[in-house]
Protein backbone atom coordinates (compact mmCIF):
# COMPACT_ATOMS: atom_id res chain seq x y z
CA UNK A 1 0.00 0.00 0.00
CA UNK A 2 2.81 2.40 0.83
CA UNK A 3 4.38 1.80 -2.57
CA UNK A 4 1.07 2.62 -4.28
CA UNK A 5 0.73 5.74 -2.15
CA UNK A 6 4.23 6.99 -2.89
CA UNK A 7 3.88 6.33 -6.64
CA UNK A 8 1.16 8.94 -6.92
CA UNK A 9 2.31 12.05 -8.75
CA UNK A 10 3.86 9.84 -11.46
CA UNK A 11 6.38 8.46 -8.98
CA UNK A 12 8.05 11.85 -8.57
CA UNK A 13 9.01 12.54 -4.99
CA UNK A 14 9.35 16.15 -4.01
CA UNK A 15 12.06 16.61 -1.45
CA UNK A 16 15.41 18.25 -1.57
CA UNK A 17 17.13 17.17 1.64
CA UNK A 18 17.50 14.14 3.87
CA UNK A 19 15.22 15.82 6.42
CA UNK A 20 12.48 16.36 3.82
CA UNK A 21 12.85 12.74 2.70
CA UNK A 22 12.45 11.51 6.29
CA UNK A 23 9.38 13.74 6.71
CA UNK A 24 7.91 12.38 3.44
CA UNK A 25 8.49 8.84 4.67
CA UNK A 26 6.81 9.48 8.04
CA UNK A 27 3.85 11.25 6.40
CA UNK A 28 3.31 8.37 3.98
CA UNK A 29 3.28 5.91 6.92
CA UNK A 30 0.74 8.13 8.66
CA UNK A 31 -1.50 8.02 5.58
CA UNK A 32 -1.14 4.25 5.26
CA UNK A 33 -2.09 3.80 8.91
CA UNK A 34 -5.09 6.11 8.52
CA UNK A 35 -6.34 4.02 5.57
CA UNK A 36 -5.80 0.80 7.52
CA UNK A 37 -7.67 2.22 10.52
CA UNK A 38 -10.59 3.28 8.32
CA UNK A 39 -10.72 -0.18 6.73
CA UNK A 40 -10.64 -1.90 10.14
CA UNK A 41 -13.53 0.26 11.34
CA UNK A 42 -15.59 -0.68 8.27
CA UNK A 43 -14.77 -4.38 8.52
CA UNK A 44 -15.47 -4.47 12.27
CA UNK A 45 -18.86 -2.85 11.79
CA UNK A 46 -19.69 -5.30 8.99
CA UNK A 47 -18.67 -8.27 11.18
CA UNK A 48 -20.88 -6.96 13.99
CA UNK A 49 -23.79 -6.50 11.58
CA UNK A 50 -23.45 -10.09 10.32
CA UNK A 51 -23.28 -11.41 13.88
CA UNK A 52 -26.43 -9.45 14.77
CA UNK A 53 -28.18 -11.09 11.82
CA UNK A 54 -27.10 -14.53 13.03
CA UNK A 55 -24.68 -15.09 10.14
CA UNK A 56 -21.74 -16.45 12.15
CA UNK A 57 -20.14 -18.11 9.11
CA UNK A 58 -20.19 -14.85 7.16
CA UNK A 59 -18.84 -12.99 10.19
CA UNK A 60 -15.92 -15.44 10.46
CA UNK A 61 -15.21 -15.08 6.76
CA UNK A 62 -15.18 -11.29 7.08
CA UNK A 63 -12.81 -11.54 10.03
CA UNK A 64 -10.32 -13.23 7.69
CA UNK A 65 -10.40 -10.32 5.21
CA UNK A 66 -7.25 -8.20 5.24
CA UNK A 67 -7.70 -4.47 5.88
CA UNK A 68 -4.88 -3.78 3.42
CA UNK A 69 -6.95 -2.46 0.53
CA UNK A 70 -6.84 0.85 -1.21
CA UNK A 71 -8.91 0.48 -4.36
CA UNK A 72 -11.50 2.78 -2.75
CA UNK A 73 -8.90 5.51 -2.15
CA UNK A 74 -8.03 7.98 -4.91
CA UNK A 75 -4.30 8.68 -4.59
CA UNK A 76 -4.30 10.78 -7.76
CA UNK A 77 -7.12 13.19 -7.05
CA UNK A 78 -7.07 16.77 -5.92
CA UNK A 79 -8.31 17.96 -2.58
CA UNK A 80 -9.95 21.32 -2.13
CA UNK A 81 -10.51 22.69 1.31
CA UNK A 82 -12.59 25.71 0.34
CA UNK A 83 -15.86 23.80 0.04
CA UNK A 84 -17.93 22.03 2.67
CA UNK A 85 -16.83 18.38 2.58
CA UNK A 86 -19.32 15.76 1.47
CA UNK A 87 -20.23 13.14 4.02
CA UNK A 88 -18.66 9.74 3.50
CA UNK A 89 -21.41 7.10 3.12
CA UNK A 90 -19.98 4.88 5.86
CA UNK A 91 -23.27 3.08 6.52
CA UNK A 92 -23.57 2.20 2.84
CA UNK A 93 -20.02 0.82 2.83
CA UNK A 94 -20.70 -1.25 5.95
CA UNK A 95 -23.94 -2.61 4.49
CA UNK A 96 -22.20 -3.55 1.25
CA UNK A 97 -19.55 -5.44 3.22
CA UNK A 98 -22.19 -7.05 5.43
CA UNK A 99 -24.04 -8.35 2.37
CA UNK A 100 -20.95 -9.53 0.48
CA UNK A 101 -21.43 -13.08 -0.80
CA UNK A 102 -18.37 -15.23 -0.24
CA UNK A 103 -17.59 -18.22 -2.41
CA UNK A 104 -18.95 -21.44 -0.88
CA UNK A 105 -15.40 -22.78 -0.52
CA UNK A 106 -14.03 -19.64 1.17
CA UNK A 107 -12.21 -20.38 4.43
CA UNK A 108 -13.77 -19.33 7.72
CA UNK A 109 -10.40 -18.66 9.29
CA UNK A 110 -6.84 -18.27 8.18
CA UNK A 111 -3.77 -19.66 9.88
CA UNK A 112 -1.57 -17.03 11.52
CA UNK A 113 1.31 -15.90 9.39
CA UNK A 114 4.82 -15.98 10.71
CA UNK A 115 6.65 -12.71 10.64
CA UNK A 116 10.05 -12.62 9.08
CA UNK A 117 12.79 -10.79 10.93
TORTI-322064 format. One record per atom (N, C-alpha, C): residue number from 0; residue in three letters; atom name; x, y, z. Coordinates in Angstrom, 1 decimal. Layout:
! residues N
{k NUM, r ALA, a CA, x X, y Y, z Z}
...
END
This chain:
! residues 117
{k 0, r UNK, a N, x 0.8, y -1.2, z 0.0}
{k 0, r UNK, a CA, x 0.0, y 0.0, z 0.0}
{k 0, r UNK, a C, x 0.9, y 1.3, z 0.0}
{k 1, r UNK, a N, x 1.9, y 1.2, z 0.8}
{k 1, r UNK, a CA, x 2.8, y 2.4, z 0.8}
{k 1, r UNK, a C, x 3.4, y 2.7, z -0.5}
{k 2, r UNK, a N, x 3.8, y 1.6, z -1.2}
{k 2, r UNK, a CA, x 4.4, y 1.8, z -2.6}
{k 2, r UNK, a C, x 3.4, y 2.5, z -3.5}
{k 3, r UNK, a N, x 2.1, y 2.0, z -3.4}
{k 3, r UNK, a CA, x 1.1, y 2.6, z -4.3}
{k 3, r UNK, a C, x 0.9, y 4.1, z -3.9}
{k 4, r UNK, a N, x 0.9, y 4.4, z -2.6}
{k 4, r UNK, a CA, x 0.7, y 5.7, z -2.1}
{k 4, r UNK, a C, x 1.9, y 6.6, z -2.6}
{k 5, r UNK, a N, x 3.1, y 6.2, z -2.5}
{k 5, r UNK, a CA, x 4.2, y 7.0, z -2.9}
{k 5, r UNK, a C, x 4.5, y 7.1, z -4.4}
{k 6, r UNK, a N, x 3.8, y 6.2, z -5.2}
{k 6, r UNK, a CA, x 3.9, y 6.3, z -6.6}
{k 6, r UNK, a C, x 2.9, y 7.3, z -7.2}
{k 7, r UNK, a N, x 2.0, y 7.9, z -6.4}
{k 7, r UNK, a CA, x 1.2, y 8.9, z -6.9}
{k 7, r UNK, a C, x 2.1, y 10.1, z -7.4}
{k 8, r UNK, a N, x 1.5, y 11.0, z -8.2}
{k 8, r UNK, a CA, x 2.3, y 12.1, z -8.7}
{k 8, r UNK, a C, x 3.4, y 11.5, z -9.7}
{k 9, r UNK, a N, x 3.0, y 10.5, z -10.4}
{k 9, r UNK, a CA, x 3.9, y 9.8, z -11.5}
{k 9, r UNK, a C, x 5.2, y 9.3, z -10.9}
{k 10, r UNK, a N, x 5.2, y 9.0, z -9.6}
{k 10, r UNK, a CA, x 6.4, y 8.5, z -9.0}
{k 10, r UNK, a C, x 7.4, y 9.5, z -8.7}
{k 11, r UNK, a N, x 7.1, y 10.8, z -8.8}
{k 11, r UNK, a CA, x 8.0, y 11.9, z -8.6}
{k 11, r UNK, a C, x 7.9, y 12.3, z -7.1}
{k 12, r UNK, a N, x 9.0, y 12.1, z -6.4}
{k 12, r UNK, a CA, x 9.0, y 12.5, z -5.0}
{k 12, r UNK, a C, x 9.5, y 14.0, z -4.9}
{k 13, r UNK, a N, x 9.0, y 14.7, z -4.1}
{k 13, r UNK, a CA, x 9.3, y 16.1, z -4.0}
{k 13, r UNK, a C, x 10.0, y 16.4, z -2.7}
{k 14, r UNK, a N, x 11.3, y 16.2, z -2.6}
{k 14, r UNK, a CA, x 12.1, y 16.6, z -1.5}
{k 14, r UNK, a C, x 13.5, y 16.9, z -1.9}
{k 15, r UNK, a N, x 14.1, y 17.8, z -1.2}
{k 15, r UNK, a CA, x 15.4, y 18.2, z -1.6}
{k 15, r UNK, a C, x 16.5, y 17.9, z -0.6}
{k 16, r UNK, a N, x 16.1, y 17.5, z 0.6}
{k 16, r UNK, a CA, x 17.1, y 17.2, z 1.6}
{k 16, r UNK, a C, x 16.8, y 15.9, z 2.3}
{k 17, r UNK, a N, x 17.7, y 15.4, z 3.1}
{k 17, r UNK, a CA, x 17.5, y 14.1, z 3.9}
{k 17, r UNK, a C, x 16.4, y 14.3, z 4.9}
{k 18, r UNK, a N, x 16.3, y 15.5, z 5.5}
{k 18, r UNK, a CA, x 15.2, y 15.8, z 6.4}
{k 18, r UNK, a C, x 13.9, y 15.8, z 5.7}
{k 19, r UNK, a N, x 13.7, y 16.4, z 4.6}
{k 19, r UNK, a CA, x 12.5, y 16.4, z 3.8}
{k 19, r UNK, a C, x 12.1, y 14.9, z 3.4}
{k 20, r UNK, a N, x 13.1, y 14.1, z 3.1}
{k 20, r UNK, a CA, x 12.9, y 12.7, z 2.7}
{k 20, r UNK, a C, x 12.3, y 12.0, z 3.9}
{k 21, r UNK, a N, x 12.9, y 12.2, z 5.1}
{k 21, r UNK, a CA, x 12.5, y 11.5, z 6.3}
{k 21, r UNK, a C, x 11.0, y 12.0, z 6.6}
{k 22, r UNK, a N, x 10.7, y 13.2, z 6.5}
{k 22, r UNK, a CA, x 9.4, y 13.7, z 6.7}
{k 22, r UNK, a C, x 8.4, y 13.1, z 5.7}
{k 23, r UNK, a N, x 8.8, y 13.0, z 4.5}
{k 23, r UNK, a CA, x 7.9, y 12.4, z 3.4}
{k 23, r UNK, a C, x 7.6, y 10.9, z 3.8}
{k 24, r UNK, a N, x 8.6, y 10.2, z 4.3}
{k 24, r UNK, a CA, x 8.5, y 8.8, z 4.7}
{k 24, r UNK, a C, x 7.5, y 8.7, z 5.9}
{k 25, r UNK, a N, x 7.7, y 9.5, z 6.9}
{k 25, r UNK, a CA, x 6.8, y 9.5, z 8.0}
{k 25, r UNK, a C, x 5.4, y 9.9, z 7.7}
{k 26, r UNK, a N, x 5.2, y 10.8, z 6.8}
{k 26, r UNK, a CA, x 3.9, y 11.2, z 6.4}
{k 26, r UNK, a C, x 3.2, y 10.1, z 5.6}
{k 27, r UNK, a N, x 3.9, y 9.5, z 4.8}
{k 27, r UNK, a CA, x 3.3, y 8.4, z 4.0}
{k 27, r UNK, a C, x 2.9, y 7.2, z 4.9}
{k 28, r UNK, a N, x 3.7, y 6.9, z 6.0}
{k 28, r UNK, a CA, x 3.3, y 5.9, z 6.9}
{k 28, r UNK, a C, x 2.0, y 6.3, z 7.7}
{k 29, r UNK, a N, x 1.9, y 7.6, z 8.0}
{k 29, r UNK, a CA, x 0.7, y 8.1, z 8.7}
{k 29, r UNK, a C, x -0.5, y 7.9, z 7.8}
{k 30, r UNK, a N, x -0.4, y 8.2, z 6.5}
{k 30, r UNK, a CA, x -1.5, y 8.0, z 5.6}
{k 30, r UNK, a C, x -1.9, y 6.5, z 5.4}
{k 31, r UNK, a N, x -0.9, y 5.7, z 5.3}
{k 31, r UNK, a CA, x -1.1, y 4.2, z 5.3}
{k 31, r UNK, a C, x -1.9, y 3.8, z 6.5}
{k 32, r UNK, a N, x -1.4, y 4.2, z 7.7}
{k 32, r UNK, a CA, x -2.1, y 3.8, z 8.9}
{k 32, r UNK, a C, x -3.5, y 4.4, z 9.0}
{k 33, r UNK, a N, x -3.7, y 5.5, z 8.5}
{k 33, r UNK, a CA, x -5.1, y 6.1, z 8.5}
{k 33, r UNK, a C, x -6.0, y 5.3, z 7.6}
{k 34, r UNK, a N, x -5.5, y 4.9, z 6.5}
{k 34, r UNK, a CA, x -6.3, y 4.0, z 5.6}
{k 34, r UNK, a C, x -6.6, y 2.7, z 6.2}
{k 35, r UNK, a N, x -5.6, y 2.1, z 6.8}
{k 35, r UNK, a CA, x -5.8, y 0.8, z 7.5}
{k 35, r UNK, a C, x -6.8, y 0.9, z 8.7}
{k 36, r UNK, a N, x -6.7, y 2.0, z 9.4}
{k 36, r UNK, a CA, x -7.7, y 2.2, z 10.5}
{k 36, r UNK, a C, x -9.1, y 2.3, z 10.0}
{k 37, r UNK, a N, x -9.3, y 3.1, z 8.9}
{k 37, r UNK, a CA, x -10.6, y 3.3, z 8.3}
{k 37, r UNK, a C, x -11.1, y 1.9, z 7.9}
{k 38, r UNK, a N, x -10.3, y 1.1, z 7.2}
{k 38, r UNK, a CA, x -10.7, y -0.2, z 6.7}
{k 38, r UNK, a C, x -11.1, y -1.1, z 7.9}
{k 39, r UNK, a N, x -10.3, y -1.1, z 9.0}
{k 39, r UNK, a CA, x -10.6, y -1.9, z 10.1}
{k 39, r UNK, a C, x -12.0, y -1.5, z 10.7}
{k 40, r UNK, a N, x -12.2, y -0.2, z 10.8}
{k 40, r UNK, a CA, x -13.5, y 0.3, z 11.3}
{k 40, r UNK, a C, x -14.7, y -0.3, z 10.5}
{k 41, r UNK, a N, x -14.5, y -0.2, z 9.2}
{k 41, r UNK, a CA, x -15.6, y -0.7, z 8.3}
{k 41, r UNK, a C, x -15.8, y -2.2, z 8.4}
{k 42, r UNK, a N, x -14.7, y -2.9, z 8.4}
{k 42, r UNK, a CA, x -14.8, y -4.4, z 8.5}
{k 42, r UNK, a C, x -15.3, y -4.8, z 9.9}
{k 43, r UNK, a N, x -14.9, y -4.1, z 10.9}
{k 43, r UNK, a CA, x -15.5, y -4.5, z 12.3}
{k 43, r UNK, a C, x -17.0, y -4.2, z 12.4}
{k 44, r UNK, a N, x -17.4, y -3.1, z 11.8}
{k 44, r UNK, a CA, x -18.9, y -2.8, z 11.8}
{k 44, r UNK, a C, x -19.6, y -3.9, z 11.0}
{k 45, r UNK, a N, x -19.0, y -4.3, z 9.8}
{k 45, r UNK, a CA, x -19.7, y -5.3, z 9.0}
{k 45, r UNK, a C, x -19.7, y -6.7, z 9.7}
{k 46, r UNK, a N, x -18.7, y -7.0, z 10.4}
{k 46, r UNK, a CA, x -18.7, y -8.3, z 11.2}
{k 46, r UNK, a C, x -19.8, y -8.2, z 12.2}
{k 47, r UNK, a N, x -19.9, y -7.1, z 13.0}
{k 47, r UNK, a CA, x -20.9, y -7.0, z 14.0}
{k 47, r UNK, a C, x -22.3, y -7.1, z 13.4}
{k 48, r UNK, a N, x -22.5, y -6.4, z 12.2}
{k 48, r UNK, a CA, x -23.8, y -6.5, z 11.6}
{k 48, r UNK, a C, x -24.1, y -7.9, z 11.2}
{k 49, r UNK, a N, x -23.2, y -8.7, z 10.7}
{k 49, r UNK, a CA, x -23.4, y -10.1, z 10.3}
{k 49, r UNK, a C, x -23.7, y -10.9, z 11.6}
{k 50, r UNK, a N, x -23.0, y -10.7, z 12.6}
{k 50, r UNK, a CA, x -23.3, y -11.4, z 13.9}
{k 50, r UNK, a C, x -24.7, y -11.1, z 14.4}
{k 51, r UNK, a N, x -25.1, y -9.8, z 14.3}
{k 51, r UNK, a CA, x -26.4, y -9.4, z 14.8}
{k 51, r UNK, a C, x -27.5, y -10.1, z 13.9}
{k 52, r UNK, a N, x -27.2, y -10.4, z 12.7}
{k 52, r UNK, a CA, x -28.2, y -11.1, z 11.8}
{k 52, r UNK, a C, x -28.1, y -12.6, z 12.0}
{k 53, r UNK, a N, x -27.2, y -13.1, z 12.8}
{k 53, r UNK, a CA, x -27.1, y -14.5, z 13.0}
{k 53, r UNK, a C, x -26.2, y -15.2, z 12.0}
{k 54, r UNK, a N, x -25.5, y -14.5, z 11.2}
{k 54, r UNK, a CA, x -24.7, y -15.1, z 10.1}
{k 54, r UNK, a C, x -23.3, y -15.3, z 10.7}
{k 55, r UNK, a N, x -23.1, y -16.3, z 11.5}
{k 55, r UNK, a CA, x -21.7, y -16.5, z 12.1}
{k 55, r UNK, a C, x -20.7, y -16.9, z 11.1}
{k 56, r UNK, a N, x -21.1, y -17.7, z 10.1}
{k 56, r UNK, a CA, x -20.1, y -18.1, z 9.1}
{k 56, r UNK, a C, x -19.6, y -16.9, z 8.3}
{k 57, r UNK, a N, x -20.6, y -16.1, z 7.9}
{k 57, r UNK, a CA, x -20.2, y -14.9, z 7.2}
{k 57, r UNK, a C, x -19.3, y -13.9, z 8.0}
{k 58, r UNK, a N, x -19.6, y -13.8, z 9.3}
{k 58, r UNK, a CA, x -18.8, y -13.0, z 10.2}
{k 58, r UNK, a C, x -17.4, y -13.5, z 10.3}
{k 59, r UNK, a N, x -17.3, y -14.8, z 10.4}
{k 59, r UNK, a CA, x -15.9, y -15.4, z 10.5}
{k 59, r UNK, a C, x -15.2, y -15.2, z 9.2}
{k 60, r UNK, a N, x -15.9, y -15.3, z 8.0}
{k 60, r UNK, a CA, x -15.2, y -15.1, z 6.8}
{k 60, r UNK, a C, x -14.8, y -13.6, z 6.7}
{k 61, r UNK, a N, x -15.6, y -12.7, z 7.1}
{k 61, r UNK, a CA, x -15.2, y -11.3, z 7.1}
{k 61, r UNK, a C, x -14.0, y -11.0, z 8.0}
{k 62, r UNK, a N, x -13.9, y -11.7, z 9.1}
{k 62, r UNK, a CA, x -12.8, y -11.5, z 10.0}
{k 62, r UNK, a C, x -11.5, y -11.9, z 9.4}
{k 63, r UNK, a N, x -11.5, y -12.8, z 8.4}
{k 63, r UNK, a CA, x -10.3, y -13.2, z 7.7}
{k 63, r UNK, a C, x -9.9, y -12.3, z 6.6}
{k 64, r UNK, a N, x -10.7, y -11.3, z 6.3}
{k 64, r UNK, a CA, x -10.4, y -10.3, z 5.2}
{k 64, r UNK, a C, x -9.3, y -9.3, z 5.7}
{k 65, r UNK, a N, x -8.3, y -9.1, z 4.9}
{k 65, r UNK, a CA, x -7.3, y -8.2, z 5.2}
{k 65, r UNK, a C, x -7.7, y -6.7, z 5.1}
{k 66, r UNK, a N, x -7.4, y -5.9, z 6.0}
{k 66, r UNK, a CA, x -7.7, y -4.5, z 5.9}
{k 66, r UNK, a C, x -6.8, y -3.7, z 4.9}
{k 67, r UNK, a N, x -5.8, y -4.4, z 4.3}
{k 67, r UNK, a CA, x -4.9, y -3.8, z 3.4}
{k 67, r UNK, a C, x -5.5, y -3.7, z 2.0}
{k 68, r UNK, a N, x -6.3, y -2.7, z 1.8}
{k 68, r UNK, a CA, x -6.9, y -2.5, z 0.5}
{k 68, r UNK, a C, x -7.0, y -1.0, z 0.3}
{k 69, r UNK, a N, x -6.8, y -0.6, z -0.9}
{k 69, r UNK, a CA, x -6.8, y 0.9, z -1.2}
{k 69, r UNK, a C, x -7.5, y 1.2, z -2.5}
{k 70, r UNK, a N, x -8.2, y 0.2, z -3.1}
{k 70, r UNK, a CA, x -8.9, y 0.5, z -4.4}
{k 70, r UNK, a C, x -10.0, y 1.6, z -4.2}
{k 71, r UNK, a N, x -10.5, y 1.8, z -3.0}
{k 71, r UNK, a CA, x -11.5, y 2.8, z -2.8}
{k 71, r UNK, a C, x -10.9, y 4.1, z -2.4}
{k 72, r UNK, a N, x -9.6, y 4.3, z -2.5}
{k 72, r UNK, a CA, x -8.9, y 5.5, z -2.2}
{k 72, r UNK, a C, x -8.3, y 6.1, z -3.4}
{k 73, r UNK, a N, x -8.6, y 7.3, z -3.7}
{k 73, r UNK, a CA, x -8.0, y 8.0, z -4.9}
{k 73, r UNK, a C, x -6.7, y 8.7, z -4.6}
{k 74, r UNK, a N, x -5.6, y 8.1, z -4.9}
{k 74, r UNK, a CA, x -4.3, y 8.7, z -4.6}
{k 74, r UNK, a C, x -4.0, y 9.8, z -5.6}
{k 75, r UNK, a N, x -4.7, y 9.9, z -6.7}
{k 75, r UNK, a CA, x -4.3, y 10.8, z -7.8}
{k 75, r UNK, a C, x -5.2, y 12.0, z -7.9}
{k 76, r UNK, a N, x -6.2, y 12.1, z -7.0}
{k 76, r UNK, a CA, x -7.1, y 13.2, z -7.0}
{k 76, r UNK, a C, x -6.6, y 14.5, z -6.5}
{k 77, r UNK, a N, x -7.4, y 15.5, z -6.5}
{k 77, r UNK, a CA, x -7.1, y 16.8, z -5.9}
{k 77, r UNK, a C, x -8.0, y 17.0, z -4.8}
{k 78, r UNK, a N, x -7.5, y 17.6, z -3.7}
{k 78, r UNK, a CA, x -8.3, y 18.0, z -2.6}
{k 78, r UNK, a C, x -8.5, y 19.5, z -2.5}
{k 79, r UNK, a N, x -9.7, y 19.9, z -2.3}
{k 79, r UNK, a CA, x -9.9, y 21.3, z -2.1}
{k 79, r UNK, a C, x -10.5, y 21.5, z -0.8}
{k 80, r UNK, a N, x -10.1, y 22.5, z -0.1}
{k 80, r UNK, a CA, x -10.5, y 22.7, z 1.3}
{k 80, r UNK, a C, x -11.3, y 24.0, z 1.4}
{k 81, r UNK, a N, x -11.8, y 24.5, z 0.3}
{k 81, r UNK, a CA, x -12.6, y 25.7, z 0.3}
{k 81, r UNK, a C, x -14.1, y 25.4, z 0.4}
{k 82, r UNK, a N, x -14.4, y 24.2, z 0.1}
{k 82, r UNK, a CA, x -15.9, y 23.8, z 0.0}
{k 82, r UNK, a C, x -16.2, y 22.9, z 1.3}
{k 83, r UNK, a N, x -17.5, y 22.9, z 1.6}
{k 83, r UNK, a CA, x -17.9, y 22.0, z 2.7}
{k 83, r UNK, a C, x -17.7, y 20.6, z 2.2}
{k 84, r UNK, a N, x -17.1, y 19.8, z 3.0}
{k 84, r UNK, a CA, x -16.8, y 18.4, z 2.6}
{k 84, r UNK, a C, x -18.1, y 17.6, z 2.5}
{k 85, r UNK, a N, x -18.2, y 16.7, z 1.6}
{k 85, r UNK, a CA, x -19.3, y 15.8, z 1.5}
{k 85, r UNK, a C, x -19.2, y 14.7, z 2.5}
{k 86, r UNK, a N, x -20.3, y 14.2, z 3.0}
{k 86, r UNK, a CA, x -20.2, y 13.1, z 4.0}
{k 86, r UNK, a C, x -19.9, y 11.8, z 3.3}
{k 87, r UNK, a N, x -19.0, y 11.1, z 4.0}
{k 87, r UNK, a CA, x -18.7, y 9.7, z 3.5}
{k 87, r UNK, a C, x -19.8, y 8.8, z 3.8}
{k 88, r UNK, a N, x -20.3, y 8.0, z 2.9}
{k 88, r UNK, a CA, x -21.4, y 7.1, z 3.1}
{k 88, r UNK, a C, x -21.0, y 5.8, z 3.8}
{k 89, r UNK, a N, x -20.5, y 6.0, z 5.1}
{k 89, r UNK, a CA, x -20.0, y 4.9, z 5.9}
{k 89, r UNK, a C, x -21.0, y 3.8, z 6.0}
{k 90, r UNK, a N, x -22.2, y 4.1, z 6.3}
{k 90, r UNK, a CA, x -23.3, y 3.1, z 6.5}
{k 90, r UNK, a C, x -23.5, y 2.3, z 5.2}
{k 91, r UNK, a N, x -23.4, y 2.9, z 4.1}
{k 91, r UNK, a CA, x -23.6, y 2.2, z 2.8}
{k 91, r UNK, a C, x -22.4, y 1.2, z 2.6}
{k 92, r UNK, a N, x -21.2, y 1.7, z 3.0}
{k 92, r UNK, a CA, x -20.0, y 0.8, z 2.8}
{k 92, r UNK, a C, x -20.1, y -0.4, z 3.7}
{k 93, r UNK, a N, x -20.6, y -0.2, z 5.0}
{k 93, r UNK, a CA, x -20.7, y -1.2, z 5.9}
{k 93, r UNK, a C, x -21.8, y -2.2, z 5.5}
{k 94, r UNK, a N, x -22.9, y -1.7, z 5.0}
{k 94, r UNK, a CA, x -23.9, y -2.6, z 4.5}
{k 94, r UNK, a C, x -23.5, y -3.4, z 3.3}
{k 95, r UNK, a N, x -22.7, y -2.8, z 2.4}
{k 95, r UNK, a CA, x -22.2, y -3.6, z 1.2}
{k 95, r UNK, a C, x -21.3, y -4.7, z 1.7}
{k 96, r UNK, a N, x -20.4, y -4.4, z 2.7}
{k 96, r UNK, a CA, x -19.5, y -5.4, z 3.2}
{k 96, r UNK, a C, x -20.4, y -6.5, z 3.9}
{k 97, r UNK, a N, x -21.4, y -6.1, z 4.7}
{k 97, r UNK, a CA, x -22.2, y -7.1, z 5.4}
{k 97, r UNK, a C, x -23.0, y -8.0, z 4.5}
{k 98, r UNK, a N, x -23.3, y -7.5, z 3.3}
{k 98, r UNK, a CA, x -24.0, y -8.3, z 2.4}
{k 98, r UNK, a C, x -23.2, y -9.1, z 1.4}
{k 99, r UNK, a N, x -21.9, y -8.9, z 1.4}
{k 99, r UNK, a CA, x -20.9, y -9.5, z 0.5}
{k 99, r UNK, a C, x -21.1, y -11.0, z 0.5}
{k 100, r UNK, a N, x -21.3, y -11.6, z -0.7}
{k 100, r UNK, a CA, x -21.4, y -13.1, z -0.8}
{k 100, r UNK, a C, x -20.1, y -13.7, z -1.1}
{k 101, r UNK, a N, x -19.6, y -14.5, z -0.1}
{k 101, r UNK, a CA, x -18.4, y -15.2, z -0.2}
{k 101, r UNK, a C, x -18.6, y -16.5, z -1.1}
{k 102, r UNK, a N, x -17.5, y -16.9, z -1.7}
{k 102, r UNK, a CA, x -17.6, y -18.2, z -2.4}
{k 102, r UNK, a C, x -17.9, y -19.3, z -1.4}
{k 103, r UNK, a N, x -18.6, y -20.3, z -1.8}
{k 103, r UNK, a CA, x -19.0, y -21.4, z -0.9}
{k 103, r UNK, a C, x -17.7, y -22.1, z -0.3}
{k 104, r UNK, a N, x -16.6, y -22.1, z -1.0}
{k 104, r UNK, a CA, x -15.4, y -22.8, z -0.5}
{k 104, r UNK, a C, x -14.4, y -21.8, z 0.2}
{k 105, r UNK, a N, x -14.9, y -20.6, z 0.5}
{k 105, r UNK, a CA, x -14.0, y -19.6, z 1.2}
{k 105, r UNK, a C, x -13.8, y -20.1, z 2.6}
{k 106, r UNK, a N, x -12.5, y -19.9, z 3.1}
{k 106, r UNK, a CA, x -12.2, y -20.4, z 4.4}
{k 106, r UNK, a C, x -12.9, y -19.5, z 5.5}
{k 107, r UNK, a N, x -13.2, y -20.1, z 6.6}
{k 107, r UNK, a CA, x -13.8, y -19.3, z 7.7}
{k 107, r UNK, a C, x -12.7, y -18.8, z 8.6}
{k 108, r UNK, a N, x -11.5, y -19.2, z 8.5}
{k 108, r UNK, a CA, x -10.4, y -18.7, z 9.3}
{k 108, r UNK, a C, x -9.1, y -18.9, z 8.5}
{k 109, r UNK, a N, x -8.1, y -18.1, z 8.8}
{k 109, r UNK, a CA, x -6.8, y -18.3, z 8.2}
{k 109, r UNK, a C, x -5.8, y -18.6, z 9.2}
{k 110, r UNK, a N, x -4.8, y -19.4, z 8.9}
{k 110, r UNK, a CA, x -3.8, y -19.7, z 9.9}
{k 110, r UNK, a C, x -2.9, y -18.4, z 10.1}
{k 111, r UNK, a N, x -2.4, y -18.2, z 11.3}
{k 111, r UNK, a CA, x -1.6, y -17.0, z 11.5}
{k 111, r UNK, a C, x -0.3, y -17.1, z 10.7}
{k 112, r UNK, a N, x 0.1, y -16.0, z 10.2}
{k 112, r UNK, a CA, x 1.3, y -15.9, z 9.4}
{k 112, r UNK, a C, x 2.5, y -15.6, z 10.3}
{k 113, r UNK, a N, x 3.6, y -16.2, z 10.0}
{k 113, r UNK, a CA, x 4.8, y -16.0, z 10.7}
{k 113, r UNK, a C, x 5.5, y -14.7, z 10.2}
{k 114, r UNK, a N, x 6.0, y -13.9, z 11.0}
{k 114, r UNK, a CA, x 6.7, y -12.7, z 10.6}
{k 114, r UNK, a C, x 8.1, y -13.0, z 10.4}
{k 115, r UNK, a N, x 8.6, y -12.5, z 9.3}
{k 115, r UNK, a CA, x 10.1, y -12.6, z 9.1}
{k 115, r UNK, a C, x 10.8, y -11.5, z 9.8}
{k 116, r UNK, a N, x 12.0, y -11.8, z 10.2}
{k 116, r UNK, a CA, x 12.8, y -10.8, z 10.9}
{k 116, r UNK, a C, x 13.4, y -9.8, z 10.0}
END
